[in-house]
Amino acid sequence: MADLSVSVVSADAEIWTGEARQVVARTTIGQIGLLAGHEPVLGILAEGAVRITTLDGNVLEVLAKDGFLSMQADVVTVVASSAELVS
């Protein structure tokens, strides 16, 4: 199974970077789930949790506000004005 390369950053810090199996986030038009092989996408984040399922099955939750996410070639980037790792 292919993996995702994920980077979550806020305006002033890198929150989390690593390999993952899945990323789920809320956008302004609804929730989106990203797996390896997903079509390229660019979305505006809605305030809420971004859930990252790591390769070992752990789920990380990042609270993000005011930003966007993009995915292309199995690389997911989440950029938020503010974000914090809560689990």
C-alpha positions in Angstrom: 0.0 0.0 0.0 1.3 3.5 -0.9 1.8 6.1 1.7 1.2 9.8 2.0 3.9 12.4 2.8 2.2 14.9 5.1 3.2 18.3 6.4 1.1 20.5 8.7 2.3 24.0 9.4 1.0 27.1 11.0 2.0 30.7 10.5 4.8 30.4 13.0 5.7 26.7 13.4 5.8 23.2 11.8 3.2 21.2 13.7 3.8 17.7 12.3 5.6 16.1 9.3 5.7 12.5 8.5 4.3 9.5 6.6 0.7 8.6 6.9 -2.0 6.3 5.5 -4.9 8.8 5.6 -5.7 12.4 6.2 -9.3 13.6 7.0 -10.1 17.3 7.2 -13.0 19.7 7.1 -13.2 22.2 4.3 -15.6 25.0 3.6 -17.6 22.6 1.3 -17.5 19.5 3.5 -15.3 16.8 4.9 -12.6 15.3 2.7 -10.6 12.1 3.2 -7.3 11.7 1.4 -5.6 8.4 0.6 -2.6 7.6 -1.6 -3.5 8.0 -5.3 -6.2 10.7 -4.7 -6.6 13.2 -7.5 -4.9 16.5 -7.0 -7.0 18.8 -4.8 -6.8 22.3 -3.2 -9.3 23.1 -0.5 -10.0 25.9 2.0 -10.0 24.6 5.6 -12.9 25.1 7.8 -12.1 25.5 11.5 -11.8 22.1 13.1 -9.8 18.9 13.4 -7.4 17.5 10.8 -7.0 13.8 11.6 -3.9 12.0 10.4 -3.7 8.2 10.5 0.0 7.3 10.8 1.6 4.2 9.3 1.4 2.4 12.6 -2.4 3.1 12.9 -2.2 5.9 15.5 -4.5 8.8 14.9 -3.2 12.4 15.4 -5.5 15.3 15.7 -4.5 18.8 14.8 -6.9 21.7 15.5 -6.5 24.1 12.6 -8.0 27.4 11.7 -8.0 29.6 8.6 -5.9 28.0 6.0 -5.9 25.5 3.1 -4.9 22.0 2.2 -3.4 20.6 -1.0 -2.6 17.2 -2.3 -0.6 16.3 -5.3 1.4 13.1 -6.1 0.7 11.7 -2.6 2.0 14.8 -0.9 -0.4 16.5 1.5 0.3 20.0 2.8 -1.9 21.7 5.4 -1.2 25.4 6.0 -3.1 27.2 8.7 -2.9 30.6 10.4 -3.1 28.7 13.7 -2.8 25.1 14.5 -2.0 22.9 17.5 -1.5 19.2 17.9 -4.0 17.9 20.5 -3.3 14.1 20.3 
